[in-house]
């Protein structure tokens, strides 16, 4: 998974493990966010799939499931952050 320099610095500043971005790509829900980018996040069905996949490790991952990532159409991560409110659907 390719990251921009901005995304890498935001992951460090916001204490978001790179593994969570990989899990977002694999299990996360996608919502268009404009300019050809998409926002990936964990909604209820995505959380359920991740918990089934992770098994006992899901307890550790639970505290990191409030993250989102903005990715380009070729799946390059532009930025990441913590979800503080609902993702609005257009």
DALIN-V500175 format. One record per residue. N is the residue number from 1. SS is DSSP state (H for helix, E for strand, C for the rest). PHI is phi in radians with two decimals (none if undefined). OMEGA is omega in degrees with one decimal (999 if undefined). Layout:
# DALIN-V500175
n;ss;phi;omega
N;SS;PHI;OMEGA
N;SS;PHI;OMEGA
This chain:
# DALIN-V500175
n;ss;phi;omega
1;C;none;-179.5
2;C;-1.54;178.2
3;E;-2.15;170.4
4;C;-1.36;177.2
5;H;-1.07;178.8
6;H;-1.07;-179.3
7;H;-1.11;179.4
8;H;-1.10;179.3
9;H;-1.20;177.8
10;H;-1.16;177.7
11;H;-1.09;179.0
12;H;-1.22;-177.7
13;H;-1.13;-174.6
14;C;-1.73;176.2
15;C;0.97;178.7
16;C;-1.86;-178.7
17;C;-1.17;178.2
18;H;-1.00;178.9
19;H;-1.05;-179.8
20;H;-1.17;177.2
21;H;-1.19;176.6
22;H;-1.09;178.2
23;H;-1.19;175.0
24;H;-1.06;180.0
25;H;-1.11;-177.1
26;H;-1.32;-170.8
27;H;-2.04;-171.8
28;C;-1.25;173.9
29;E;-1.46;-177.7
30;E;-2.12;178.5
31;E;-2.40;178.1
32;E;-1.05;-179.5
33;E;-2.16;176.6
34;E;1.67;179.2
35;C;0.99;178.9
36;C;1.37;178.8
37;E;-1.80;177.2
38;E;-2.26;176.8
39;E;-1.84;177.1
40;E;-1.79;-179.0
41;E;-2.72;178.1
42;C;-1.69;170.7
43;C;-1.64;-175.7
44;H;-1.04;178.3
45;H;-1.10;178.9
46;H;-1.17;177.3
47;H;-1.10;-179.5
48;H;-1.13;177.9
49;H;-1.10;-179.6
50;H;-1.14;179.1
51;H;-1.13;177.6
52;H;-1.16;179.9
53;H;-1.24;-173.5
54;H;-1.39;-179.4
55;H;1.09;-178.1
56;H;-1.12;179.3
57;H;-1.24;-178.0
58;H;-1.02;179.4
59;H;-1.06;179.8
60;H;-1.25;-177.5
61;H;-1.29;-175.6
62;H;-0.95;-177.3
63;H;-1.26;-179.1
64;H;-1.88;-175.6
65;C;-1.43;178.7
66;C;-1.64;-177.3
67;E;-1.68;171.2
68;E;-2.42;176.3
69;E;-2.42;173.9
70;E;-1.77;-176.5
71;E;-2.20;176.2
72;C;-1.42;-178.7
73;C;-1.14;176.6
74;C;-1.65;174.6
75;C;1.09;171.5
76;C;-1.65;-176.4
77;E;-1.31;-178.8
78;E;-1.61;179.0
79;E;-2.74;178.7
80;E;-2.40;178.3
81;E;-2.96;176.5
82;E;-1.72;176.6
83;C;-1.31;177.5
84;C;-1.86;177.3
85;C;-2.56;-178.0
86;C;-1.08;171.9
87;C;-1.40;-178.2
88;C;-1.49;177.4
89;C;-1.57;-178.8
90;C;-1.68;999
